[in-house]
Amino acid sequence: MNNDPRFQLMTSASQFYQQGWMVGTAGNLSAKLPDQSFWITASGKSKGNLQIDDFVRMNLKGEMIESPNPNNRPSAETSIHQAIYSLFSNANACYHVHSVEANLMTPFIEGDYLPLPPIEMVKGLGIWEENPKVMMPVFKNYLNVPQIAQEITQRFQDQLPDIPALLILEHGVTVWGDSQEKVKNQVEIAEYIFRYILASRQLQ
């Protein structure tokens, strides 16, 4: 069995592409290696047809240490993945997707958080309580992506999030966890919750 995490990243990217969450070259996925470096999708690659060479390997200092293709460049959002891996030592994968539903969450945000409905599906984000009050952290979107990463680091150093997920306004959700399989499931749960919020508003 091949233990190269890029193969699972390619599979997840293809599935998210089919869902409409990684259209064109949008979004980025990464997986950490035992030496604390991580593979991340290179900039400008179609997520519906990733190849094994469409990744770069980065260290936690933000330096590229391996590129199978000399033309590859790190994703603009590499700094966000770097921040997550630096903040959470148990994070072994970090997925960021761009869905329409995530970008429609703005009216439901309260301050710097998106309140999540107390539905069964929040268990998929690690919350096992009756009638939970769960808040997803929300961050402003900046053209200078390292500024987003800096704000994530500052806020999470002061207060850990309720769930391993955050939302960037008019941009998309970022999810992390201790395995690629878990993170893939959590992305699907987060996107389900976004759709639920939109559908429940339509019924009011």
Buried (B, 14 or more C-beta within 10 A) or exposed (E): EEEEBBBBBBEBBBBBBEBEBBBEBBBBBBBBEEEEBBBBBBBEBBBBEBEEBBBBBBBBEBEBEEBBBEEBBBBBBBBBBBBBBBBBEEBBBBBBBBBBBBBBBEEBBEEEBBBBBEBEBBEBBBBEEEEBEBBBBBBEBBEEBBBBBBBBBEBBEEEEBBBBBBBBBEBBBBBBBBBBEBBBBBBBBBBBBBBBBBEEEEEE
